[in-house]
Amino acid sequence: MAKALTLLLSILVVSFCKPSNGAGIGVYWGQDGREGTLAEACNKGKYQFVNVAFLSSFGNGVPTPELNLAGHCNPGAGTCTGLSNDITSCQKQGIKVLLSIGGGTPTYSLSSADDAVHLAYYIWNSFLGGHETSITRPLGDAILDGVDFAIDRGSGLYWDDLARALHGFSGQRKVYLAAAPQCIFPDEHLDTAIKTGLFDYVWVQFYNNPPCQYSGDANNVLNGWKESWITVQANQVFLGLPAAPEATVNGGFIPVGVLNSEVLPSVNTSPKFGGVMLWSRYFDKEYSDHIILDGTKLISPA
């Protein structure tokens, strides 16, 4: 009887800790060696998603795509394979770990649909469920859950082809697709890709974009969300936010009190609301600790 009561109480505690709509918090990790390990990020107990950033050099004649994890490790020297254990540890906690491609460097692009397909095969065999023996796995044997498109350079061509090619591997193992468009709608780089309807998660960057970011009041954010992003073709849509004022170049930081009182109560009524994505783990000193989703502080991943 005592054991049964203990089990019931445990279930109730977990249910109260998690928002009823399943909303969660995600974060970008990998662009500052001072942010701690990937395992430490997951052990924080706040994140449901971690984007490992970035595969930053690929396509258009680049012989071998290159991963850049800033001060964490050197993929070229094979010192990032130790992350395999961290990835597995995160996944055992129910956290989805995605490879983020793109970022702020000018060293990536796609020159054709074939180029996109070749990149998809490389990603599948190097980071996802493929096991082509001629291709090394920069992060070791762990299988990541999917791919995040953080594309903010070049044209908007062929990203839809890449999405289709990656999605095609889901017949063997589910490949989750995410995208990080700018909040100005439609996004000039990812609009065509998102319109394929293949994306599971879209975390919209409501920062570094004055027309649709927070600047003393929440109107720009709320208008941008309700007028455009609420209907985007994706399973879930997230608010992409900087985790600190210094995390953004051109503004958009929302004080967490304002986020909880003025922004989230409005946006989380949307059927597709998925939660909040933060840039980045390094800047998230305590911001995620105070985010309230659906009236409940998120204590642990769903």
RAQUIZI-V387246 format. One line per field, one symbol per residue. ss: DSSP state (@ for helix, = for strand, . for the rest). Layout:
ss: ???
This chain:
ss: .@@@@@@@@@@@@@@@@......======...@@@..@@@@@@.....==========.......==.......@@@.....@@@@@@@@@@...========....=....@@@@@@@@@@@@@@@..................======.......@@@@@@@@@@@@@....====..=........@@@@....=======....@@@......@@@@@@@@@.@@@..=========..@@@........@@@@@@@@@@@@.....=======.......@@@@.==..==.....
